[in-house]
Amino acid sequence: MVRFIVLILIAVISFAANAAELIVTDGQVRVPMPGRTVTAGYFTIQNNTADPVSLTAARSTAFERAELHQHTHQDGVMRMEQVGQIEIAANASVSLQPGGLHLMLFNPLQPLLAGESVTVLLSFSNGQQLELSMPLTEMPRR
């Protein structure tokens, strides 16, 4: 019986440790340009596990819809397209950033002001979900 309890405790501790092995840093959501209803979110996901995992979905209570996107270069033209998932290799990280992978956010449900934050929920292929508070930042001037 003691052995059974020890095995259960090890399993619970292992599960709890794995839950913290996906880490998101450097998160930000850009305030939409005046008159626009679409914006982007950026962050880095660190996968500290021995297995690959995929980011499969995102949503935010501040927007009607969120999608995973990527920029690609094809025949000298930059294109943006939705992707079904973003894979993060074992013991590696992936950065969502301008000009590459990113989170597209559509139709804000409230006024968005730089300096405030929005909640973003990320869902992963291993069943894990991370709820993040991401700061709203101004679009950089070109």
ChimeraX attribute file (.defattr): number of C-alpha atoms within 10 A of each C-alpha:
attribute: neighborCount
match mode: 1-to-1
recipient: residues
	/A:1	6
	/A:2	7
	/A:3	8
	/A:4	9
	/A:5	10
	/A:6	11
	/A:7	12
	/A:8	12
	/A:9	12
	/A:10	12
	/A:11	12
	/A:12	12
	/A:13	12
	/A:14	11
	/A:15	11
	/A:16	11
	/A:17	10
	/A:18	13
	/A:19	16
	/A:20	13
	/A:21	14
	/A:22	19
	/A:23	13
	/A:24	18
	/A:25	13
	/A:26	12
	/A:27	19
	/A:28	19
	/A:29	26
	/A:30	21
	/A:31	24
	/A:32	23
	/A:33	11
	/A:34	6
	/A:35	6
	/A:36	11
	/A:37	14
	/A:38	17
	/A:39	19
	/A:40	22
	/A:41	24
	/A:42	20
	/A:43	19
	/A:44	16
	/A:45	18
	/A:46	19
	/A:47	23
	/A:48	18
	/A:49	16
	/A:50	11
	/A:51	12
	/A:52	15
	/A:53	20
	/A:54	17
	/A:55	20
	/A:56	18
	/A:57	19
	/A:58	20
	/A:59	20
	/A:60	20
	/A:61	14
	/A:62	19
	/A:63	19
	/A:64	12
	/A:65	16
	/A:66	23
	/A:67	19
	/A:68	23
	/A:69	20
	/A:70	19
	/A:71	16
	/A:72	15
	/A:73	11
	/A:74	8
	/A:75	7
	/A:76	7
	/A:77	8
	/A:78	10
	/A:79	12
	/A:80	15
	/A:81	11
	/A:82	14
	/A:83	14
	/A:84	12
	/A:85	17
	/A:86	20
	/A:87	16
	/A:88	21
	/A:89	17
	/A:90	14
	/A:91	14
	/A:92	14
	/A:93	17
	/A:94	16
	/A:95	18
	/A:96	22
	/A:97	18
	/A:98	13
	/A:99	13
	/A:100	15
	/A:101	23
	/A:102	24
	/A:103	24
	/A:104	20
	/A:105	24
	/A:106	19
	/A:107	15
	/A:108	19
	/A:109	13
	/A:110	9
	/A:111	8
	/A:112	17
	/A:113	14
	/A:114	14
	/A:115	11
	/A:116	12
	/A:117	17
	/A:118	16
	/A:119	16
	/A:120	21
	/A:121	15
	/A:122	17
	/A:123	18
	/A:124	19
	/A:125	15
	/A:126	13
	/A:127	11
	/A:128	14
	/A:129	16
	/A:130	16
	/A:131	14
	/A:132	16
	/A:133	16
	/A:134	21
	/A:135	19
	/A:136	20
	/A:137	18
	/A:138	14
	/A:139	14
	/A:140	6
	/A:141	4
	/A:142	3
